[in-house]
């Protein structure tokens, strides 16, 4: 009698060791894998502070089974840190790794862990070593959107992606939702629609001038439209504005944890933001958005909306600047932004 051979379960690791927006725009890969490889066990490797948008108790994007936390500032610094990361990857016995952005420190650990199938973008000479199913993409040429670049890597394992715009995901945290609901009730915004304006960013792209944000918030206040400002760790302190035109500010550093920001965005009616992570969270939550991006001219092509704009077909208004001066967007008029926000909130021009 012939012996039965057990088929080893496919275990896939999706790697994106970057910031909020990068990871949100990677979720289409997780969702596509969960659809086309329903029996595979999916894991992600992301930074500790990013984990909450992918994985929560009872809620995970695409049915993720677990997350390996990559902590480059502390636990995974230096040679000893690299060995810790290697061991964390190796002990999970993955059959496939899909590295959405090549960073030698992480990619070399994926390689050393002995994962049989290693997919990733071929960009630098070292990437030819780490990936045995490398894909040439030249993302700096901005041929397509970042989410589509990510999805194209799935062809290396025999998956033809759907490229469905808007197919994004974030995990929900009921505790955070309850916490934010209580805070909104405390500031008198509990049952009323409000605009969430997030003026801060980490400098990955040019931003809008502070006085433009102030103009919009003052205009909303004049119209009786509620507005909440949010700021994350390292963002500009909006309470330092000379004439604060606001009354409600969400401080990310005080709240500690991305789950609270996700919950706040989920409660908003509309999000106004530059090219930053909260904009993509809002898109994943199917919120209306108004955003602004630099023009597609040198050296700003790689920061343009063509690559980093909201990945949706509707519900998103993108304003493109005419130029950039001193890292500030020029030619996006605050009057136009205010008029569009008022319109989206059901007010006449």
Residue pairs with C-beta under 8 A, 6 or more apart in sequence:
8 95
9 39
9 40
9 41
10 37
10 39
10 40
10 41
10 95
10 96
11 40
11 41
11 43
11 92
11 93
11 94
11 95
11 96
12 33
12 37
12 40
12 41
12 42
12 43
12 94
12 95
12 96
12 97
12 98
13 43
13 44
13 45
13 68
13 89
13 92
13 94
13 96
13 97
13 98
13 110
13 115
14 26
14 29
14 30
14 33
14 42
14 43
14 44
14 45
14 98
14 100
15 44
15 45
15 97
15 98
15 99
15 100
15 101
15 106
15 107
15 110
16 22
16 23
16 26
16 44
16 45
16 46
16 100
16 101
17 45
17 46
17 47
17 70
17 72
17 101
17 103
17 106
18 47
18 101
19 47
19 50
19 202
19 204
19 277
20 50
20 53
20 258
20 276
20 277
20 278
20 280
20 281
21 275
21 276
21 277
21 279
21 280
21 308
22 101
22 146
23 46
23 50
23 53
23 54
24 53
24 168
24 170
24 277
24 280
24 281
24 283
24 284
25 145
25 146
25 147
25 150
25 168
25 280
25 308
25 311
26 100
26 147
26 150
27 54
27 61
27 62
27 168
27 169
27 170
27 284
28 147
28 150
28 151
28 161
28 164
28 167
28 168
28 311
29 98
29 100
29 150
29 151
29 153
29 154
30 42
30 44
30 54
30 61
30 62
30 64
30 169
31 61
31 62
31 167
31 168
31 169
32 151
32 154
32 159
32 161
32 162
32 167
33 40
33 42
33 62
33 154
33 159
34 42
34 62
34 63
36 154
36 159
37 159
41 65
42 62
42 63
42 64
42 65
43 64
43 65
43 66
43 67
43 68
43 92
43 94
44 54
44 55
44 64
44 66
44 67
44 68
45 67
45 68
45 70
45 89
45 106
46 54
46 67
46 69
46 70
47 69
47 70
47 71
47 72
48 69
48 70
48 71
49 258
50 258
51 67
51 69
52 171
52 173
52 257
52 258
52 259
52 262
53 61
53 170
53 171
53 258
53 259
53 262
53 281
54 60
54 61
54 64
54 67
54 170
54 171
55 61
55 64
55 66
55 67
55 171
56 171
56 172
56 173
56 259
58 174
59 171
59 172
59 173
60 171
61 169
61 170
61 171
62 169
66 92
68 85
68 88
68 89
68 92
69 75
70 76
70 85
70 106
71 81
72 81
72 105
75 81
75 84
76 82
76 84
76 85
76 105
82 105
82 108
82 109
85 105
85 106
85 109
86 109
86 112
86 113
89 97
89 109
89 110
89 113
89 115
90 112
90 113
90 114
94 113
94 115
95 115
95 116
95 117
96 115
96 116
96 117
96 118
96 119
96 157
97 110
97 113
97 115
97 117
97 118
97 119
97 120
98 119
98 120
98 153
98 154
98 157
99 106
99 107
99 110
99 118
99 119
99 120
99 121
99 130
99 131
100 120
100 121
100 150
100 153
101 121
102 120
102 121
102 123
102 124
102 126
102 127
102 130
102 131
104 124
104 126
104 130
107 120
107 126
107 127
107 130
107 131
108 126
108 129
108 130
110 118
110 130
111 118
111 129
111 130
117 132
117 133
117 157
118 130
118 131
118 132
118 133
119 131
119 133
119 134
119 135
119 153
119 154
119 156
119 157
120 127
120 130
120 131
120 133
120 134
120 135
120 153
121 127
121 134
121 135
121 136
121 137
121 139
121 149
121 153
122 128
122 131
122 134
122 135
122 136
122 137
123 137
123 138
123 139
127 134
128 134
133 156
133 157
134 156
135 152
135 153
135 155
135 156
137 143
137 149
137 152
139 146
139 149
139 302
139 307
140 301
140 302
141 301
142 296
142 301
142 302
142 304
142 306
142 307
144 306
144 307
145 306
145 307
145 308
145 309
145 311
146 307
146 308
146 311
147 165
147 168
147 311
148 163
151 161
151 163
152 161
154 160
154 161
155 161
165 311
165 312
165 313
166 283
166 286
166 311
166 312
166 313
168 280
168 283
168 284
168 311
169 284
170 262
170 281
170 284
170 285
171 262
172 262
172 263
172 266
173 259
173 262
173 263
175 259
176 257
176 259
176 260
176 262
176 263
177 263
177 266
177 267
179 260
179 263
180 260
180 263
180 264
180 267
181 190
181 267
183 250
184 190
184 267
187 228
187 247
187 248
189 226
189 228
189 248
192 226
193 226
193 268
193 269
193 270
193 345
194 225
194 226
194 227
194 228
194 267
194 268
194 269
195 220
195 225
195 226
195 227
195 228
195 268
195 269
195 270
195 271
195 272
195 341
195 345
196 227
196 228
196 229
196 230
196 264
196 265
196 268
196 270
196 271
196 272
196 278
196 282
197 213
197 216
197 217
197 227
197 228
197 229
197 230
197 271
197 272
197 273
198 229
198 230
198 231
198 232
198 271
198 272
198 273
198 276
198 278
198 279
199 207
199 208
199 210
199 213
199 229
199 231
199 235
199 236
199 238
199 273
199 274
200 230
200 231
200 232
200 234
200 235
200 236
200 238
200 276
201 207
201 235
201 274
201 275
201 276
202 234
202 235
202 276
203 327
204 275
204 276
204 303
205 274
205 275
205 293
205 294
205 300
205 303
205 308
206 274
206 294
206 300
206 303
206 321
206 324
206 327
206 328
206 329
207 274
207 327
207 328
207 329
208 274
208 292
208 328
208 329
208 332
209 328
209 329
210 236
210 241
211 334
212 332
212 334
212 337
213 334
214 241
214 243
214 245
215 334
215 335
215 338
216 272
216 334
216 337
216 338
216 341
217 227
217 229
217 245
217 246
218 245
219 334
219 338
219 342
220 226
220 227
220 338
220 341
220 342
221 227
221 245
221 246
223 342
223 347
225 341
225 342
225 345
225 347
226 248
227 246
227 248
228 248
228 249
228 250
228 264
228 268
229 238
229 246
229 248
229 249
229 250
230 249
230 250
230 252
230 261
230 264
230 278
231 237
231 238
231 249
231 250
231 251
231 252
232 252
232 253
232 261
232 278
233 252
233 253
235 252
238 244
238 246
238 249
239 249
250 261
250 264
252 260
252 261
255 261
261 278
261 281
262 281
262 285
265 271
265 278
265 281
265 282
265 285
265 287
266 285
266 287
268 282
268 287
269 287
269 288
269 345
270 287
270 288
270 289
270 290
270 341
270 344
270 345
271 278
271 279
271 282
271 287
271 288
271 289
271 290
272 289
272 290
272 291
272 337
272 341
273 279
273 282
273 289
273 291
274 291
274 292
274 293
274 329
275 291
275 292
275 293
275 303
275 305
275 308
275 309
279 289
279 291
279 310
280 310
280 311
282 289
282 310
283 289
283 310
283 311
283 312
283 316
286 315
287 315
288 315
288 316
288 317
288 344
289 310
289 315
289 316
289 317
290 317
290 319
290 337
290 340
290 341
290 344
291 305
291 309
291 310
291 316
291 317
291 318
291 319
292 318
292 319
292 320
292 321
292 329
292 332
292 337
293 303
293 304
293 305
293 308
293 309
293 318
293 319
293 320
293 321
293 329
294 300
294 303
294 304
294 320
294 321
294 324
294 329
295 304
295 320
295 321
295 322
295 323
295 324
296 304
296 305
296 306
296 320
297 323
300 324
301 307
304 320
305 318
305 320
309 316
309 318
310 316
310 318
317 340
317 344
319 332
319 336
319 337
320 332
321 329
321 330
321 331
321 332
322 330
322 331
323 330
323 331
324 330
339 349
342 348
342 349
343 349
